[in-house]
C-alpha cells in the first residue's frame, strides 16, 4: 500500500457531513452515492477525518478511543435493509437538517442502536452473522475491544463523567473492582462489542465499494489522544499523569496563524521512555488498525514527532509552554521495520524547523501545502514561484481547520482588495467564480496530489466552515444538502481534473474498475 506515482486529486468530506442518515451522515446509502459521484468526477481520493467515537465537543480529534469506530456513523437504514433491525428504529430520529444536532442524535440514535445490539445478542450461536461476530472478537480486535467496551460501560454507569472521577477501584484499575464490573456490566459490555462489530462491518463494505470504483481513502491519525479515553485509562503508564490519573503536562501549539494565545489542546503527553521500552508496540498496533481501514494516512501535527509544545497542566492558554524533544526517528524506524514503506502524509503545517523537514524527508513522507498559507493575505505574484516545493507534496485549497477558499478570499477583501485583485490577475480569472479558479490553480501545481474540501467545489462561504480552531462550540456540524452534488458538477470537475493531468487511472490507483 503506497502512494500513487501518477498525478491525482480528490476531495475532503467527513462522513458526518453526508446528507441523509437521520440527523447525521453515516456509512450507508449516501456514502456509497458519494463514492460513485467521486468516480464520475474523475477523482482518485476521498479524504476523511478520524473515524473514532467522539467525546464532549464532538471533535474527531478528541476521541474516546483511538481504535474504536464512531457508533453515530452506523447506518440504521442499512441495518433495516439487512433485516438486522425493524423499521421502527427509524422512527423518532432527528431530521436531516443542514447541521448536525449532536444532542438529539446522540440521545435518539444511540438509543435505537442500543435496541438493535440487544436484539443481536439473542441470535442463535450457529447463526452466520454470529460466527462473523465471534471472529471479530477473537482476532486482534481483542487487544483494544475488551478495554474499550468496559470503559464505555463504566462511563455510562458514572453518568458520563471522566474516568478520573469514577470509583477509586476503577480509577486505579484494581483487579477485584474490574472483575466485579465485568460481571455486573456484562450485558452492557457485550452490546458495545456488537456496536463496534456493526460499525467495522459497514465500514469494510464501504471501503470495498470505494476500491471497486477506483477510489482510495485517505484517513487521519491524530498525534495525541484524549485524556478521557479508553487508551489513557487502560494504559496510564504510557502517558505523563499524576497518581490520580490527571495529566501533569498537556499538548498544544504556541501562538500562530489561528490564535494569538496559541492552542491549548489539553491532551496528555506521551511518556516516551515507556513507549521505547516496549519497542513502540502501542504505536505499531495503532498504525496497523488504521492501515486496515484506509489506503493512505494523514498524520496530524507531524511537527510534534520532532518536538512538541508542552504546557503545564492548569495553564489557561498555551503561551507559557516550551518545546520538548520527541524520539521521532526511533518511532518511525520501529514502524518502518514492522510495516515497510508506510502510506503516510505528514501534516507539516505551522512552525516547521529544518529538523522537522529532515525527519519527514528521511522517511520519504510527502508533506502538505495549503493555498491560503502559500499565498498569505498580502499576495505578491512577482514573488511567488508555483514550483517552489517538490513534487512529493499534497496541495490543498483548504483543510478542515481552514475557512472555505471563497470565505477566505472574501475575508481579505475579495476582488476589491489589492491582494484579491492580484490573485485573480495571476490566475487569469474574470472574478465570476473565483473558487473554480483556485481549484484550477491547485490542480495545476506540481504537487503529486491535489485536494479540496467539498465546500470549495460547491463555492460555499464561511457559513460552511467545518472547524474554527480555538472555538469550543459550533464546530463539526456542517452537512451537505441532498442533491447538491449534481451530475453537472461532477462533469465539470472531471473536465478540470483531466485538463490538469490528474484524471483517475484505476490501474495506477492499485484497484480494478467495477
C-alpha positions as CSV (number, residue, x, y, z in Angstrom):
1,X,0.0,0.0,0.0
2,X,1.9,3.1,-1.3
3,X,1.1,6.4,-2.7
4,X,0.4,6.5,-6.4
5,X,3.2,8.0,-8.6
6,X,0.6,9.4,-11.0
7,X,-0.8,12.8,-10.6
8,X,-4.1,12.5,-8.8
9,X,-6.7,14.5,-6.9
10,X,-9.5,14.1,-4.5
11,X,-12.0,15.7,-2.1
12,X,-12.2,16.1,1.6
13,X,-15.5,15.3,3.3
14,X,-16.1,13.7,6.7
15,X,-18.9,11.1,6.7
16,X,-20.9,13.1,9.3
17,X,-21.3,15.8,6.6
18,X,-23.1,13.5,4.2
19,X,-26.8,14.1,3.7
20,X,-29.4,11.6,4.9
21,X,-28.6,9.4,7.8
22,X,-31.3,10.6,10.2
23,X,-29.6,13.7,11.7
24,X,-26.0,12.9,10.8
25,X,-24.2,11.5,7.8
26,X,-23.3,7.8,8.1
27,X,-21.8,4.8,6.3
28,X,-24.9,3.9,4.4
29,X,-26.5,4.7,1.0
30,X,-25.4,8.3,0.8
31,X,-21.8,7.4,1.5
32,X,-21.9,4.9,-1.4
33,X,-23.5,7.5,-3.6
34,X,-20.8,10.0,-2.7
35,X,-18.1,7.4,-3.8
36,X,-20.0,6.9,-7.1
37,X,-20.0,10.7,-7.6
38,X,-16.3,10.9,-6.9
39,X,-15.7,8.2,-9.5
40,X,-17.9,10.1,-12.0
41,X,-15.9,13.3,-11.3
42,X,-12.6,11.5,-12.2
43,X,-11.2,11.7,-8.7
44,X,-8.8,9.2,-7.0
45,X,-9.1,10.1,-3.3
46,X,-11.7,10.6,-0.7
47,X,-10.2,12.1,2.5
48,X,-12.0,11.8,5.8
49,X,-11.3,12.8,9.4
50,X,-10.7,10.3,12.2
51,X,-13.5,7.7,12.5
52,X,-13.2,7.3,16.3
53,X,-16.1,7.9,18.8
54,X,-16.1,11.5,19.9
55,X,-16.4,13.0,23.3
56,X,-17.7,16.4,24.6
57,X,-17.3,18.9,21.8
58,X,-17.8,16.3,19.1
59,X,-14.3,16.7,17.7
60,X,-13.0,13.7,15.8
61,X,-9.6,14.8,17.2
62,X,-10.7,14.3,20.8
63,X,-11.9,10.7,20.8
64,X,-12.9,8.2,23.5
65,X,-10.7,5.6,21.8
66,X,-8.1,5.7,19.0
67,X,-9.0,2.2,18.0
68,X,-12.8,2.1,18.1
69,X,-15.3,3.4,15.5
70,X,-17.9,6.1,16.0
71,X,-21.3,4.4,16.5
72,X,-23.1,7.6,15.3
73,X,-21.8,6.7,11.8
74,X,-23.6,3.3,11.8
75,X,-26.3,3.3,9.2
76,X,-29.6,2.2,10.7
77,X,-31.1,2.3,7.2
78,X,-28.7,-0.5,6.1
79,X,-29.4,-2.5,9.3
80,X,-33.1,-2.4,8.5
81,X,-32.4,-3.3,4.8
82,X,-30.5,-6.4,6.0
83,X,-33.1,-7.4,8.5
84,X,-30.9,-6.7,11.5
85,X,-33.3,-4.1,12.8
86,X,-37.1,-3.4,12.5
87,X,-38.2,-0.4,10.5
88,X,-39.5,1.1,13.8
89,X,-35.9,2.0,14.8
90,X,-36.0,4.7,12.1
91,X,-39.0,6.4,13.8
92,X,-38.5,9.4,16.1
93,X,-34.9,10.1,14.8
94,X,-33.7,13.6,14.2
95,X,-34.4,15.2,10.9
96,X,-31.9,15.7,8.1
97,X,-31.1,19.4,8.6
98,X,-28.2,21.4,7.3
99,X,-26.3,21.0,10.6
100,X,-25.8,18.1,12.9
101,X,-27.8,18.4,16.2
102,X,-25.4,16.3,18.2
103,X,-27.6,16.4,21.3
104,X,-30.6,14.9,19.6
105,X,-28.5,12.5,17.5
106,X,-26.6,11.1,20.5
107,X,-29.8,10.6,22.5
108,X,-32.0,9.1,19.9
109,X,-29.7,7.3,17.5
110,X,-27.7,5.6,20.2
111,X,-30.9,4.5,21.9
112,X,-32.1,3.0,18.7
113,X,-28.7,1.3,18.2
114,X,-28.7,0.0,21.7
115,X,-32.0,-1.8,20.9
116,X,-30.5,-3.3,17.8
117,X,-27.4,-4.6,19.7
118,X,-29.6,-6.1,22.5
119,X,-31.6,-8.0,19.9
120,X,-28.4,-9.1,18.1
121,X,-27.2,-10.8,21.3
122,X,-30.3,-13.0,21.2
123,X,-29.3,-14.6,17.9
124,X,-28.5,-18.3,17.9
125,X,-24.8,-19.1,18.2
126,X,-24.8,-21.0,14.9
127,X,-26.1,-18.0,13.0
128,X,-23.8,-17.0,10.2
129,X,-23.6,-13.4,11.4
130,X,-22.9,-14.5,14.9
131,X,-20.0,-16.6,13.6
132,X,-18.7,-13.4,12.0
133,X,-19.1,-11.5,15.3
134,X,-17.2,-14.2,17.1
135,X,-14.3,-13.9,14.6
136,X,-14.3,-10.2,15.0
137,X,-14.0,-10.5,18.8
138,X,-11.4,-13.3,18.7
139,X,-8.9,-11.8,16.3
140,X,-6.5,-9.0,17.2
141,X,-9.5,-6.7,18.0
142,X,-9.3,-8.2,21.5
143,X,-6.2,-6.0,22.1
144,X,-8.5,-3.0,22.4
145,X,-12.1,-4.1,22.2
146,X,-12.3,-5.6,25.7
147,X,-10.9,-2.5,27.4
148,X,-13.0,-0.1,25.3
149,X,-16.2,-1.9,25.9
150,X,-15.6,-2.0,29.7
151,X,-14.6,1.7,29.7
152,X,-17.7,2.6,27.8
153,X,-20.0,0.7,30.2
154,X,-18.2,2.1,33.2
155,X,-18.5,5.6,31.8
156,X,-22.3,5.1,31.4
157,X,-22.5,3.8,35.0
158,X,-20.8,7.0,36.1
159,X,-23.2,9.3,34.1
160,X,-20.6,10.1,31.5
161,X,-18.0,11.5,33.9
162,X,-14.3,11.4,33.1
163,X,-12.6,8.2,34.2
164,X,-10.6,10.1,36.8
165,X,-13.9,10.9,38.6
166,X,-15.0,7.2,38.8
167,X,-15.0,5.0,41.8
168,X,-11.4,4.7,43.0
169,X,-11.4,0.9,42.3
170,X,-11.8,1.6,38.6
171,X,-9.5,4.6,38.5
172,X,-6.7,2.6,39.9
173,X,-7.7,-0.5,37.8
174,X,-8.0,-2.7,40.9
175,X,-8.3,-6.3,39.6
176,X,-11.1,-7.1,42.0
177,X,-13.0,-4.0,41.1
178,X,-12.6,-4.6,37.4
179,X,-13.6,-8.2,37.8
180,X,-16.8,-7.1,39.5
181,X,-17.5,-4.6,36.8
182,X,-17.1,-7.1,34.0
183,X,-19.6,-9.4,35.8
184,X,-22.3,-6.9,36.7
185,X,-22.0,-4.9,33.4
186,X,-21.5,-8.0,31.2
187,X,-24.6,-7.3,29.1
188,X,-23.7,-3.6,28.6
189,X,-20.1,-4.6,27.7
190,X,-21.4,-7.1,25.1
191,X,-23.7,-4.6,23.5
192,X,-20.7,-2.2,23.0
193,X,-18.8,-5.0,21.3
194,X,-21.8,-5.7,18.9
195,X,-21.9,-1.9,18.2
196,X,-18.3,-2.0,17.1
197,X,-18.8,-5.1,15.1
198,X,-21.6,-3.4,13.2
199,X,-19.5,-0.3,12.6
200,X,-16.5,-2.1,11.2
201,X,-18.7,-4.4,9.1
202,X,-20.3,-1.4,7.5
203,X,-17.0,0.4,7.1
204,X,-15.4,-2.6,5.4
205,X,-18.4,-2.7,3.0
206,X,-18.0,1.0,2.2
207,X,-14.2,0.7,1.7
208,X,-14.7,-2.3,-0.6
209,X,-17.2,-0.3,-2.6
210,X,-14.7,2.6,-2.9
211,X,-12.0,0.2,-4.1
212,X,-14.3,-1.3,-6.7
213,X,-14.9,2.3,-8.0
214,X,-11.3,3.2,-8.1
215,X,-11.5,5.5,-5.0
216,X,-8.8,5.3,-2.4
217,X,-9.5,6.6,1.1
218,X,-7.2,9.0,3.0
219,X,-7.6,8.6,6.7
220,X,-6.4,10.8,9.6
221,X,-4.4,9.8,12.6
222,X,-4.1,12.5,15.4
223,X,-0.8,12.5,17.1
224,X,-2.3,12.7,20.6
225,X,-5.2,11.0,22.3
226,X,-7.8,12.5,24.7
227,X,-7.2,12.4,28.5
228,X,-10.6,10.9,29.0
229,X,-10.3,7.9,26.7
230,X,-10.0,4.2,26.9
231,X,-6.4,4.5,25.7
232,X,-5.3,6.5,28.7
233,X,-7.4,4.7,31.2
234,X,-6.2,1.2,30.1
235,X,-2.5,2.2,29.6
236,X,-1.8,5.0,32.1
237,X,1.9,4.1,32.2
238,X,2.3,5.4,28.7
239,X,1.3,8.9,29.5
240,X,2.5,11.8,31.7
241,X,0.0,11.5,34.5
242,X,0.0,12.1,38.3
243,X,-1.1,9.4,40.8
244,X,-4.8,10.4,40.3
245,X,-4.6,9.9,36.6
246,X,-4.6,13.6,35.7
247,X,-2.1,15.0,33.1
248,X,0.9,16.8,34.6
249,X,1.6,18.4,31.3
250,X,-0.6,18.9,28.2
251,X,-0.2,19.4,24.5
252,X,-0.8,22.5,22.4
253,X,0.8,24.8,20.0
254,X,2.3,28.3,20.6
255,X,0.7,31.5,19.2
256,X,0.2,31.1,15.4
257,X,-2.0,31.9,12.4
258,X,-5.1,30.6,14.1
259,X,-4.7,32.1,17.6
260,X,-2.7,34.9,19.3
261,X,-2.6,32.9,22.5
262,X,-1.8,29.6,20.8
263,X,-4.0,26.5,21.1
264,X,-4.3,24.6,24.4
265,X,-5.4,21.2,23.3
266,X,-5.2,19.6,26.8
267,X,-4.1,16.1,25.6
268,X,-1.7,14.3,27.9
269,X,1.8,14.0,26.5
270,X,3.5,10.6,26.0
271,X,5.9,9.0,28.4
272,X,8.3,8.2,25.6
273,X,10.7,6.2,27.7
274,X,7.8,3.7,28.4
275,X,7.0,3.5,24.7
276,X,10.6,2.9,23.8
277,X,10.8,0.2,26.4
278,X,8.1,-1.8,24.6
279,X,9.6,-1.0,21.2
280,X,6.7,1.3,20.4
281,X,4.3,-1.6,20.5
282,X,1.2,0.6,21.2
283,X,2.1,2.7,18.1
284,X,2.5,-0.4,16.0
285,X,-1.0,-1.6,17.0
286,X,-2.4,1.8,16.4
287,X,-0.9,2.1,12.9
288,X,-1.9,-1.4,12.0
289,X,-5.5,-0.7,12.9
290,X,-5.5,2.5,10.9
291,X,-3.9,0.8,7.8
292,X,-6.7,-1.8,7.9
293,X,-9.3,0.9,7.5
294,X,-7.8,3.3,4.9
295,X,-5.4,3.4,2.0
296,X,-3.3,6.4,3.0
297,X,-2.9,8.0,6.4
298,X,-2.5,11.7,7.1
299,X,-0.6,12.1,10.4
300,X,-1.9,15.2,12.1
301,X,0.6,17.6,13.7
302,X,3.7,15.8,12.3
303,X,5.8,18.6,13.7
304,X,5.1,17.1,17.2
305,X,7.2,14.0,16.3
306,X,10.4,16.1,16.4
307,X,9.4,18.3,19.4
308,X,6.1,19.0,21.0
309,X,4.8,22.1,22.7
310,X,4.5,21.2,26.4
311,X,2.3,23.3,28.7
312,X,2.0,22.8,32.4
313,X,-1.4,21.4,33.4
314,X,-3.7,24.2,34.7
315,X,-2.5,26.9,32.4
316,X,-5.3,28.9,30.8
317,X,-3.6,29.4,27.5
318,X,-0.7,27.8,25.5
319,X,1.5,30.9,25.7
320,X,3.7,29.7,28.6
321,X,4.9,26.4,27.1
322,X,8.2,25.0,25.8
323,X,9.3,22.7,23.0
324,X,10.4,19.3,24.3
325,X,12.2,16.7,22.1
326,X,10.4,13.6,20.9
327,X,12.2,10.4,19.6
328,X,10.5,10.6,16.2
329,X,13.4,8.8,14.3
330,X,13.2,5.9,16.7
331,X,9.4,5.7,16.5
332,X,9.2,5.8,12.7
333,X,12.2,3.4,12.3
334,X,10.4,0.9,14.5
335,X,7.2,1.3,12.4
336,X,9.2,1.0,9.1
337,X,10.8,-2.2,10.3
338,X,7.3,-3.6,11.0
339,X,5.4,-2.2,8.0
340,X,8.0,-1.3,5.4
341,X,7.2,1.8,3.3
342,X,4.3,3.4,5.1
343,X,1.4,5.2,3.2
344,X,1.8,8.4,5.2
345,X,1.1,12.0,4.5
346,X,2.8,14.3,7.0
347,X,0.8,17.3,8.1
348,X,3.8,19.7,8.3
349,X,2.0,23.0,8.8
350,X,2.8,25.6,11.3
351,X,6.2,26.3,12.8
352,X,8.4,23.9,10.8
353,X,12.1,23.7,11.5
354,X,14.8,22.1,9.4
355,X,14.8,19.2,11.9
356,X,11.1,18.5,11.1
357,X,11.8,18.6,7.4
358,X,14.7,16.2,7.8
359,X,12.6,13.8,9.8
360,X,9.8,14.0,7.1
361,X,12.3,13.6,4.2
362,X,14.3,10.8,5.9
363,X,11.3,8.5,5.7
364,X,10.0,9.9,2.4
365,X,6.7,11.1,3.7
366,X,5.0,13.7,1.4
367,X,4.2,17.0,3.2
368,X,1.3,19.4,2.8
369,X,0.8,22.8,1.3
370,X,-2.4,24.9,1.8
371,X,-3.2,27.7,-0.6
372,X,-4.1,30.4,1.9
373,X,-0.9,29.8,3.7
374,X,1.1,29.7,0.5
375,X,-0.2,33.0,-0.8
376,X,-0.9,34.7,2.5
377,X,-3.1,37.8,2.9
378,X,-0.7,40.1,1.1
379,X,-0.1,38.2,-2.1
380,X,2.6,39.5,-4.5
381,X,2.6,37.4,-7.7
382,X,6.1,38.5,-8.7
383,X,7.4,36.9,-5.6
384,X,5.6,33.6,-5.9
385,X,7.0,30.6,-7.6
386,X,4.4,27.9,-8.2
387,X,7.1,25.3,-8.4
388,X,8.7,26.3,-5.1
389,X,8.1,23.0,-3.4
390,X,9.0,19.4,-4.5
391,X,6.6,17.1,-6.3
392,X,6.3,14.9,-3.3
393,X,3.6,17.1,-1.7
394,X,-0.1,17.2,-1.3
395,X,-1.6,20.6,-2.2
396,X,-4.9,21.7,-0.6
397,X,-7.2,24.6,-1.3
398,X,-8.0,24.2,2.4
399,X,-8.3,21.7,5.3
400,X,-11.0,21.1,7.9
401,X,-9.4,23.8,10.0
402,X,-9.5,26.5,7.3
403,X,-12.2,28.8,6.2
404,X,-13.5,27.7,2.8
405,X,-11.5,29.1,-0.1
406,X,-14.3,31.5,-1.0
407,X,-14.8,32.5,2.6
408,X,-11.0,33.2,2.9
409,X,-11.0,35.2,-0.4
410,X,-13.9,37.4,0.9
411,X,-12.2,37.9,4.2
412,X,-9.2,39.5,2.6
413,X,-11.4,41.9,0.6
414,X,-12.2,39.8,-2.4
415,X,-11.7,41.3,-5.9
416,X,-11.9,44.8,-4.5
417,X,-8.8,44.4,-2.4
418,X,-5.2,44.7,-3.8
419,X,-4.2,41.1,-2.9
420,X,-7.5,39.8,-4.1
421,X,-7.2,41.6,-7.4
422,X,-3.6,40.4,-7.7
423,X,-4.7,36.8,-7.2
424,X,-7.4,37.0,-9.8
425,X,-5.0,38.6,-12.3
426,X,-2.3,36.0,-11.6
427,X,-4.8,33.2,-12.3
428,X,-6.3,34.9,-15.3
429,X,-9.7,35.0,-13.6
430,X,-12.6,37.2,-14.5
431,X,-13.7,37.0,-10.9
432,X,-17.1,35.5,-11.6
433,X,-16.3,32.1,-10.0
434,X,-13.1,32.5,-8.0
435,X,-13.5,29.2,-6.3
436,X,-13.1,27.4,-9.6
437,X,-10.1,29.5,-10.4
438,X,-8.5,28.5,-7.1
439,X,-9.3,24.9,-7.8
440,X,-7.8,25.1,-11.3
441,X,-4.6,26.6,-9.8
442,X,-4.4,23.8,-7.1
443,X,-4.9,21.1,-9.7
444,X,-2.2,22.7,-11.9
445,X,0.5,22.7,-9.3
446,X,3.4,20.3,-9.5
447,X,2.2,18.5,-6.3
448,X,1.7,14.8,-6.9
449,X,-1.8,15.0,-5.2
450,X,-4.2,18.0,-5.1
451,X,-7.1,18.0,-2.6
452,X,-10.0,20.3,-1.9
453,X,-12.8,20.3,0.7
454,X,-16.2,19.6,-1.0
455,X,-17.3,23.1,0.1
456,X,-14.7,24.6,-2.3
457,X,-16.1,22.7,-5.2
458,X,-19.6,24.0,-4.3
459,X,-18.4,27.5,-3.9
460,X,-19.6,27.9,-0.4
461,X,-18.6,30.7,2.0
462,X,-17.7,30.9,5.7
463,X,-21.1,29.6,6.7
464,X,-20.0,26.1,5.5
465,X,-16.7,26.1,7.5
466,X,-16.2,22.7,9.4
467,X,-14.0,23.9,12.3
468,X,-12.7,27.1,13.8
469,X,-9.6,26.2,15.9
470,X,-9.8,27.7,19.4
471,X,-13.7,27.9,19.3
472,X,-15.2,25.4,21.7
473,X,-18.7,25.2,20.3
474,X,-20.4,25.1,17.0
475,X,-17.8,23.1,15.1
476,X,-18.1,19.8,13.2
477,X,-21.8,20.3,12.3
478,X,-21.8,21.3,8.6
479,X,-23.7,18.9,6.2
480,X,-24.3,18.6,2.5
481,X,-27.9,19.1,1.4
482,X,-29.4,16.3,-0.7
483,X,-28.9,16.9,-4.4
484,X,-26.1,19.5,-4.0
485,X,-23.5,17.3,-5.8
486,X,-25.1,17.1,-9.2
487,X,-24.1,15.3,-12.4
488,X,-23.3,18.6,-14.0
489,X,-20.9,19.4,-11.2
490,X,-19.2,16.0,-11.5
491,X,-18.8,16.5,-15.2
492,X,-17.3,20.0,-14.7
493,X,-14.8,18.8,-12.1
494,X,-13.9,15.8,-14.2
495,X,-13.1,18.1,-17.1
496,X,-10.9,20.3,-14.9
497,X,-9.2,17.2,-13.5
498,X,-8.5,15.8,-16.9
499,X,-7.1,19.1,-18.2
500,X,-4.6,19.1,-15.3
501,X,-3.4,15.5,-16.0
502,X,-5.0,14.1,-12.8
503,X,-7.9,12.0,-14.1
504,X,-8.2,8.9,-12.1
505,X,-6.5,5.8,-13.5
506,X,-7.8,2.7,-11.8
507,X,-4.7,0.7,-12.7
508,X,-2.4,3.4,-11.3
509,X,-4.5,3.6,-8.2
510,X,-3.9,0.0,-7.5
511,X,-7.6,-1.1,-7.9
512,X,-9.7,-2.6,-10.7
513,X,-12.7,-0.8,-12.1
514,X,-16.2,-2.0,-11.1
